[in-house]
Amino acid sequence: MNKITNNQQKRIFALLGTLGAVENRATIVPQFCGNRTEHTSELSSEEADDMIAFLENYTAIKTKNAAKTAPTKTPKRKYNNSTAANNMRRKILHILAMMGYTNGSGSFDYDRINAYIENIGSNNPDKAKLNYLTNAELATITTQIEQRYKKDIKTKY
């Protein structure tokens, strides 16, 4: 039975660190050595390989799932409460409501509106929500939405 190598031990700690489970290693290690020890330094090379393979697989699965379910990240911005910003937001909301961004009761569908604003393209590179856009971004996005609305009207009629 070969003893764990330094590289194996480093890899285990790196993987545990990625998973945020370094402090839980005393409960994880025994699962790979038949409850013989709680210390990675006392694992055999084969047990360490098994643990590394498991942690790598688990990390890959967790990373893949996190990418699927990661919420849209709103940059750390302050709420823009200027009069000009409020007027532009009202205009954006009005146009988007006319374009169908409402819920069943006829009020604004803020989830869809924010998703549209966040993914509007290069005019919102930080993917900020409507209330966190700067005045310059709001002005550009207002113009972009107006143009899209006019184009949609022309194609419908």
VENVENDA-V922148 format. One record per residue. N is the residue number from 1. RES is the residue in one letter. PHI is phi in whole degrees, -180 to 180 (999 if undefined). PSI is psi in degrees with one decimal (none if undefined). BURIAL is # if it has 9 or more other ideal C-beta (glycine too) atoms within 8 Angstrom, else .. Layout:
BEGIN
{{N,RES,PHI,PSI,BURIAL} {N,RES,PHI,PSI,BURIAL}}
END
This chain:
BEGIN
{{1,M,999,111.2,.} {2,N,-79,143.4,.} {3,K,-79,153.8,.} {4,I,-57,141.5,#} {5,T,-90,164.4,.} {6,N,-62,-39.8,.} {7,N,-64,-39.2,.} {8,Q,-64,-43.2,#} {9,Q,-64,-41.6,#} {10,K,-62,-41.5,.} {11,R,-65,-41.7,#} {12,I,-60,-47.0,#} {13,F,-67,-35.7,#} {14,A,-64,-44.0,.} {15,L,-67,-41.7,#} {16,L,-63,-37.6,#} {17,G,-64,-41.5,.} {18,T,-61,-37.5,.} {19,L,-85,-7.7,#} {20,G,70,33.6,.} {21,A,-122,19.1,.} {22,V,-59,-42.9,.} {23,E,-72,-13.0,.} {24,N,-97,7.6,.} {25,R,-62,-27.8,#} {26,A,-66,-23.0,.} {27,T,-96,-18.4,.} {28,I,-88,-44.4,#} {29,V,-56,-46.6,#} {30,P,-57,-23.7,#} {31,Q,-69,-18.2,.} {32,F,-105,-1.6,#} {33,C,-132,22.2,#} {34,G,64,37.8,.} {35,N,60,24.6,.} {36,R,-75,-32.7,.} {37,T,-155,163.9,.} {38,E,-108,-0.8,.} {39,H,-107,130.4,.} {40,T,-64,-29.7,#} {41,S,-66,-17.6,.} {42,E,-100,5.1,.} {43,L,-76,152.9,#} {44,S,-81,165.9,#} {45,S,-61,-38.9,#} {46,E,-68,-42.1,.} {47,E,-64,-39.8,#} {48,A,-64,-41.6,#} {49,D,-61,-41.8,#} {50,D,-63,-43.9,#} {51,M,-66,-43.1,#} {52,I,-62,-45.3,#} {53,A,-60,-43.8,.} {54,F,-63,-48.3,#} {55,L,-65,-38.4,#} {56,E,-64,-43.3,#} {57,N,-64,-45.1,.} {58,Y,-65,-40.9,#} {59,T,-63,-43.0,#} {60,A,-63,-43.3,.} {61,I,-65,-45.7,.} {62,K,-64,-41.4,#} {63,T,-66,-41.9,.} {64,K,-64,-44.1,.} {65,N,-68,-37.1,.} {66,A,-65,-37.3,.} {67,A,-66,-35.3,.} {68,K,-70,-37.8,.} {69,T,-107,7.5,.} {70,A,-65,127.0,.} {71,P,-70,157.2,.} {72,T,-65,129.6,.} {73,K,-88,120.3,.} {74,T,-91,124.1,#} {75,P,-60,155.8,.} {76,K,-75,94.8,.} {77,R,-127,159.3,#} {78,K,-90,151.5,.} {79,Y,-62,128.4,.} {80,N,-91,105.2,#} {81,N,-110,23.6,.} {82,S,-73,158.5,.} {83,T,-62,-43.1,.} {84,A,-62,-41.9,.} {85,A,-64,-42.8,#} {86,N,-63,-40.7,#} {87,N,-65,-42.9,.} {88,M,-68,-38.6,#} {89,R,-63,-41.9,#} {90,R,-61,-40.7,.} {91,K,-66,-42.8,#} {92,I,-61,-46.6,#} {93,L,-61,-41.3,#} {94,H,-62,-48.7,.} {95,I,-65,-44.5,#} {96,L,-65,-33.1,#} {97,A,-65,-40.1,#} {98,M,-67,-24.3,.} {99,M,-86,-1.0,#} {100,G,103,11.2,.} {101,Y,-85,60.2,#} {102,T,-128,162.0,#} {103,N,-93,-173.9,.} {104,G,-60,-28.3,.} {105,S,-90,0.6,.} {106,G,92,-1.9,.} {107,S,-89,167.7,.} {108,F,-60,138.5,#} {109,D,-97,86.9,#} {110,Y,-63,-30.7,.} {111,D,-64,-47.4,.} {112,R,-68,-38.8,.} {113,I,-64,-48.0,#} {114,N,-65,-37.4,#} {115,A,-63,-41.7,#} {116,Y,-64,-46.8,#} {117,I,-64,-42.8,#} {118,E,-64,-31.2,#} {119,N,-107,25.1,.} {120,I,-74,-13.9,#} {121,G,116,-147.2,.} {122,S,-69,-15.0,.} {123,N,-75,-12.3,#} {124,N,-137,68.9,#} {125,P,-65,-26.5,.} {126,D,-86,-2.4,.} {127,K,57,44.8,#} {128,A,-79,151.2,#} {129,K,-77,164.4,#} {130,L,-51,-45.5,#} {131,N,-73,-9.3,.} {132,Y,-111,9.0,#} {133,L,-78,147.2,#} {134,T,-75,167.4,.} {135,N,-61,-40.2,#} {136,A,-64,-43.8,.} {137,E,-65,-41.9,#} {138,L,-61,-41.9,#} {139,A,-63,-44.8,#} {140,T,-65,-44.1,#} {141,I,-68,-36.8,#} {142,T,-59,-46.4,#} {143,T,-62,-43.4,.} {144,Q,-62,-43.0,#} {145,I,-69,-39.6,#} {146,E,-59,-44.0,#} {147,Q,-64,-40.8,.} {148,R,-65,-41.4,#} {149,Y,-62,-45.3,#} {150,K,-62,-39.0,.} {151,K,-66,-42.6,.} {152,D,-63,-38.8,#} {153,I,-64,-43.2,.} {154,K,-64,-38.2,.} {155,T,-76,-24.3,.} {156,K,-81,-30.6,.} {157,Y,-118,none,.}}
END
